[in-house]
């Protein structure tokens, strides 16, 4: 299992941008599919985006499609989430996750807070 550490969260005004990073350690990174999830206060954790092992296939929640971009750099053992045109409803703790399949994420980071003010 890899260990994951997120960074890059913060406070931003609506319409602004943030780039989240997730660094992996403790194992081989490339066999894992990677995902970003988020959890807002009082809500369940929800899917945001996934990226395939090689980085060529991505998938997004409808709520972020066209505004967020997920990418990965296997040479750096890292995955990223570029978030543009942020909205107050994007406010949440964002988590990255690693899994051997898209339905089985077994490594999670500690999360990074993203707050979007109106």
N, C-alpha and C positions, 0 to 999 in steps of 0.2 A: 504494500500500500504506500502511496506517495503522501507526503505531507504538503498541505497547501496554505499559503499565506497571501491574503488579499491586501491591496493598498490602493490609494488614489481617491478614496471617498472624500467628501467634504460638503460645504455649503455653497450653493450656486443659485443665481437668480433664474427664473423661468426664461427659457430661450438660450441659456448657456450650455456649456459643454463640460464634460469630465471624461477622463480616461482611467478606467480601472485596470489594475494589473493583478495577476495571480501567479506567484512563483511556486514551483513544485520542487520538492527535494525528497531524497530517500528512496528513489526507485527510478526505473526507466519510464520516461514520460510518454514516449511516442505510442505505446500500445493503448493509451487511454483516449476515449472520447471525453471531451470537456464541455462543461455547461456552466452557465450563469443562472442563478436563481435569485429571487428577492422576497423579502417578507416585510410588509408594512405593519405598523402597530394595529393589533386587533384582527389581523387577517392571517390566513394561511400562507405558507410559502408557495410561491408560484414560479413557473418556468419563465425564463427570459430568452435564452438563446443557447444553441449548442453548435459545436464545431467538430468535424470528423477528425480521425487520427492524423491524416495528412494535411488537413486544413482547407480542403477544396470544397467541402460540403457544409453548408451552414443552414440553420433553421431558427426562426424567430417567432416569438409570440406576436399576435396581431397588434397588440397595444404598443409595441416598440418597432415594428417593421418600418423601414425607411428612415428611422432616427438612430438606431443603435447598430453597431457593427462589431461582430465577434471575430477574433483572429488568434492565431497561435504561432509561436516560434519554437519549434522543437529543439533547435540548437541551443536555445536559452532556457528551455524547460519552463515556458511561460505562456499564459493565455491572457488576452486583453479584451476589454469591452469599451469601445469608443461610444460615448453617449452624447448625441447632439440634440439640439432643440428640446432640452429637458423641460418637463412639465411638473407642476406640484404633485401630481399623482404618481410620479416616479419616485417620490420619497420613500425610502425603505432601507433595510439592511441588505446588502448585496453579498451573495455567497458564490464562490466558485466550487465546482465539484468535478471529480474524476470518476470514470467508470469504464469497465471493460465493455459494457454495452450501454445503449441509450436508456435502457429501462432499469439499470442497476448502478447507481452512483454510490460508491462505498467509501469515498474520501471527500471530506468537506473542509473548507477553511473556516476561520472564526468569524468572518464577515467584516464588511466595511460599510459605514453609514453614509448614505447619500441623502442630502436634504435639499429640496428645491423650493425656494421661496417665490411667492407670487408678486 
